[in-house]
Amino acid sequence: MSKAEYTRETLPPLTKAHQDDLKRLAAMPDDGIDTDDMPELTDAQLAGMRQGAFYRPVKKQITARVDADVLAWLKSQGKGYQSRMNAILREAMLNTK
């Protein structure tokens, strides 16, 4: 399996050595990390950053039944009706208390 074919579900589990390394690194104080080979970011670079810009949630294929008029409305907006449906559901999820 090539690297490009790995997903969260198909990645092999971390070995004990990897788990130990991650625990050791997590326990290390920030001032113990050598950042000499990493240049400081400028204010301009920091201002242009967006949190989560490269985050892509895992997608799950489902079968759902929606009212015909709702589906027609989504499709009438052009290509990407499934993405719009997901965005509408995500907004509802985030706004639910």
C-alpha positions as CSV (number, residue, x, y, z in Angstrom):
1,M,0.0,0.0,0.0
2,S,1.4,3.4,-1.0
3,K,1.5,6.4,1.4
4,A,-1.3,8.0,-0.7
5,E,-3.6,5.1,0.0
6,Y,-3.5,5.3,3.8
7,T,-6.5,6.6,5.6
8,R,-7.1,6.9,9.3
9,E,-8.9,3.6,9.2
10,T,-6.1,1.8,7.3
11,L,-3.0,3.2,9.0
12,P,-1.1,0.5,10.9
13,P,-1.2,1.0,14.7
14,L,1.6,2.8,16.3
15,T,4.4,0.5,17.6
16,K,5.2,0.5,21.3
17,A,8.4,2.5,20.5
18,H,6.4,5.2,18.7
19,Q,3.9,5.4,21.5
20,D,6.8,5.8,24.0
21,D,8.4,8.5,21.8
22,L,5.1,10.4,21.6
23,K,4.7,10.3,25.4
24,R,8.3,11.4,25.9
25,L,7.8,14.3,23.6
26,A,4.5,15.4,25.1
27,A,6.2,15.4,28.6
28,M,9.1,17.5,27.4
29,P,9.0,21.2,28.5
30,D,8.8,23.7,25.7
31,D,12.1,25.3,26.6
32,G,13.7,21.8,26.1
33,I,12.8,21.8,22.4
34,D,15.6,23.1,20.1
35,T,14.0,25.4,17.5
36,D,17.3,26.9,16.2
37,D,16.7,25.5,12.7
38,M,13.1,27.0,12.6
39,P,13.0,30.7,11.7
40,E,10.6,32.9,13.7
41,L,7.4,33.8,11.8
42,T,6.9,37.4,11.0
43,D,3.8,39.4,12.0
44,A,2.8,39.4,8.3
45,Q,3.0,35.7,8.1
46,L,1.0,35.2,11.3
47,A,-1.6,37.7,10.1
48,G,-2.2,35.6,6.9
49,M,-2.7,32.3,8.7
50,R,-6.1,30.7,9.1
51,Q,-6.8,28.2,11.8
52,G,-7.8,24.8,10.4
53,A,-7.2,25.8,6.8
54,F,-5.9,22.3,5.9
55,Y,-8.2,20.3,8.2
56,R,-10.4,17.9,6.2
57,P,-13.0,15.9,8.3
58,V,-13.3,12.3,7.5
59,K,-16.3,11.7,5.2
60,K,-18.7,8.9,5.7
61,Q,-20.9,7.6,2.8
62,I,-24.6,7.3,3.8
63,T,-28.0,6.8,2.3
64,A,-30.5,9.4,3.3
65,R,-34.1,10.2,2.2
66,V,-34.9,13.8,1.8
67,D,-38.1,15.5,0.6
68,A,-38.2,15.8,-3.2
69,D,-38.7,19.6,-3.0
70,V,-35.7,20.0,-0.7
71,L,-33.5,18.0,-3.0
72,A,-34.7,20.0,-6.0
73,W,-33.9,23.2,-4.2
74,L,-30.4,22.0,-3.3
75,K,-29.8,20.9,-6.9
76,S,-31.2,24.1,-8.3
77,Q,-28.3,26.0,-6.7
78,G,-25.8,24.3,-9.1
79,K,-23.1,21.7,-8.7
80,G,-22.1,20.7,-5.2
81,Y,-25.5,20.0,-3.7
82,Q,-24.2,17.3,-1.4
83,S,-21.5,19.7,0.0
84,R,-24.2,22.4,0.5
85,M,-26.3,19.8,2.4
86,N,-23.3,19.0,4.6
87,A,-22.7,22.7,5.2
88,I,-26.3,23.2,6.2
89,L,-26.2,20.2,8.6
90,R,-22.9,21.3,10.1
91,E,-24.2,24.8,10.7
92,A,-27.3,23.4,12.4
93,M,-25.0,21.1,14.5
94,L,-22.8,23.9,15.6
95,N,-25.7,26.2,16.5
96,T,-27.5,23.5,18.6
97,K,-27.0,24.0,22.3
